[in-house]
Amino acid sequence: MLHVKPEQGAESLEETVGTALEVDFSAPSAGGAGRMGAWGYPAAPPCNGLRMFKCLDTPGRFSLGSNPPTMHRIGCTMTGDSSGGWFRVLNGKTVLVSNTSIGPIDNTRLAGPQSGRDAKPLYQNTSRTYGGR
């Protein structure tokens, strides 16, 4: 969860850039999610962080061990520093379902958490606490 405070003025990040996707807290686990995409601005060579890239794939499961939550994983060749949003189309509307959290040095895949029911109260609390400021 991230709260972005403006350096000047009172406009939110959404107001500044003009739009934001709704967050889909009902996205299923990787096996039932269908196709997902990831948007990002990779900055590691040969990229420079100035151009947006997009990857589309059917997600699989990724885990770093037996205790951490399982993440979604998609094949993607974005280079390092490509953190960005993951999306899917739900009822004809593009919605946010995750974010890029990790990827390997060989740039073959990305992984991100499932923004499920457990994330919704944190999101709502942050919106109530900082919304409109």
C-alpha positions, 0 to 999 in steps of 0.5 A, a space after each residue: 500500500 502506498 500513499 503519495 503526498 503532493 509536494 505542492 497543492 492538494 491534488 491527488 496522484 489520480 487527479 494529477 495524472 487524470 485517471 486510475 484503475 479500480 482495484 479488483 479484490 475478487 481476483 481468483 488465484 492464479 489457476 482461475 485468473 485467466 489472462 493478466 497483463 503487467 504494465 511497467 517502465 523497465 529501466 535496466 539496460 537495454 531499456 531506460 525507464 522512459 517507455 511503457 511496456 506491457 506483457 500478457 500471459 496466463 498466470 501461474 503460481 510462484 512461492 518463495 517458500 512454504 510460509 509466504 503467500 503464493 504470488 501470481 507469476 507471468 512470463 515477461 521480458 521486462 528488465 529490472 526496475 519494471 515495477 508497475 501494475 497488473 491488470 485483467 479485464 472483468 466484465 469488459 472493464 480493465 481493473 488492477 489486480 496486483 503489482 510487479 514485486 519481483 523478477 529474475 536477473 534473466 528477465 523471463 518472468 515477473 511475480 506479484 501478490 494477489 490483491 485479495 480480500 485481505 488487502 481490501 481493509 488496508 486499502 479502504 483504511 488508507 483511502 479514508 485516512 488520506 483521501 481528499 488530502 
